[in-house]
């Protein structure tokens, strides 16, 4: 690729990245540098890795500038700031302490769509169902399906007490294993 050849140590370090990393981006960059220094054309490397030729050139230049394998890894990024705030957390906690019927809903228990709607009315921010579920999990709540529980039968003892023992119901029709 270039008049600067890879040393044996650099080759070993790049090969170690290929063996050990779980980061696909770092893997592709190390592979591109190794392939380029072994004599493969940049266009062929770019096509095999599904990237542009300019990306391959940038990776090679970055490595040649410092000769450090770590420079091929992604730099830490801050990412998108979260929309979920402490205010949202407090409102969600306050909502869960009340019944949805107190707020005019025809439901006896909170559901994620109801919580989404009430958070939108309270804060003015629309949250996805996944975000609301994460907030619930942080507060220690788990979702369980509601089920009906019947009241115990007060006359159960009268219905089951002193039944005659019917032995003829329990006798087998045939003996085991034969005719």
N, C-alpha and C positions, 0 to 999 in steps of 0.2 A: 504494500500500500504506500508506504512512505519510506524515506531513507532511514528513519529511526526504527530499528528492529526491537522486538520484545526481548527482554532478558529472560533467562530460565526462571528466575524468581517471579517475574511478572506473569509469565505463562502459568506457573503453579498457582499463583494467587487468583488469576482469572478462572482457572479450572476449578479451584476450590469453591469459588462463588457458584459456578454451575452445579457442583455437587451438593452444596449445603443450603443455598438460599431457597426460601419459599416465596420470595417476592418475584413475580413474573417480569416486572419491568427491569429490575436489576439483572435478572437472568438474561433477558434479551439484549441488554446493553453490553454485558460482558461477552456474550456469544458474538455479537456484531464486531467487537474489537478483536477478538481472537480470530474470527473468520477473515476480517480485513487484513490482519497482519500475516495470515497464512497465504494470502495472494488471491483470494476470491474477489471478484468485482463488486463494487458497492451496490450497483443496480441489482445484482443477483441476491445479495444479502438483504437488501430492502424488500425485495419481492417475497423472499422466504419468510421474513419476519412481519410482513404486512405493515410496513412503515414506509415513510418517504425516504428518498435518498438523502435529503437534507438532514433528517434525523440521524441517520447513520454517520454522516460526516460530522455532525455536532458531537455525537458520542465519542468518536475517535479523537476529535480535537480536544475535548474535555479531558480524556485520558492522557493524551500526549502532553498536555499542558502541565499536569501535576504528577503523572505517572503513579497515581494512587487509585486502587480499585474502588475504594469507598466513594470516590467522586462520581461514580456511575450510579450510585443509589439515589433514590428520591430524597430531596431535602424535606424536613418536616414542614407541614403546612398547618395553618390555623383552621382552615375549613370554614364552612358557612356558620355564622353565629346562630345559636338556637333561638327559636321564637318563643319557646316555653319559658316562662319567667317565674319568679318567686310569687308574683301576684296571682298567676294562673294556678300555682300549687296551692296557695292559701284559699282561693275561691273554690277549687275542686274539693279541698278538705271540708270547707264549710257546707258545700252542697251535699256531701255524703253524710253529714250529720243530720240533715233534714230529709223529710219524705218528699218525693216529687209532687205529691198531692197538695202540699202546702204552697207550692208555686203555681198551682192551677193545671197540672198535668193529670190525665186520666190513667196514670200508672201507679202501681203500688211500690215498685222498685226502680232504681236507676238503671238505665241502659246506656251504652256508649253513645248512641245517637242523641238521646236526651241530654246527656252531659255536654256533648258537642254544642248543641243548640243553646243550652243555658250559659256555657262559657262564652259563646259568641255574643249573647245578650248582655252578659255581665262585663266583659272586657272589650268586646268589639273585635276580637281576633278569632278567625276560623282555624281550628286545629283538625288534623286528620284523626281518624279513628285509632290509628296506630300510636299517635302521639298521646292521645288521651289514655290509651291502655298502658303506655309506659309510665305516665303520671300516676295511674292507679297502682301499678306495680311498685313504684317508688314509695308510695304511701302504705304499702303492705296489704293492699286489697287483692283478692283473687276472685275470678269470675266463676260462679257456680250456677248451674241451671236451677231455677226455682222449681220446687215440686210441692204437690199438695200433700198435706198430712191430715189424715182423717182422725177425728176424735175417737178415743177408745170407746168400745161398746160397753155400756154399763151392765148389760144383761148377758155378757159372755159366759159368766159362771153358770147361769141358769141353763144356757143352751148346751154346755158341754159336760155338766156334772152328771154322774151316775148313768152314763150310757151303758146299755147292756153290751157285754163283750161278745162280739160275733166272731167266733173262731172259724167258722166255715168260709168267711171272706178271705182269710189269710192262707188257707190250704192251697198248695199248688195243684194244678190240673194234671200235670205229669211229673214223673220222677226225673231227676237230673240225668242227662246223658243217655237216655234210652227210651224204649217203647213200652 
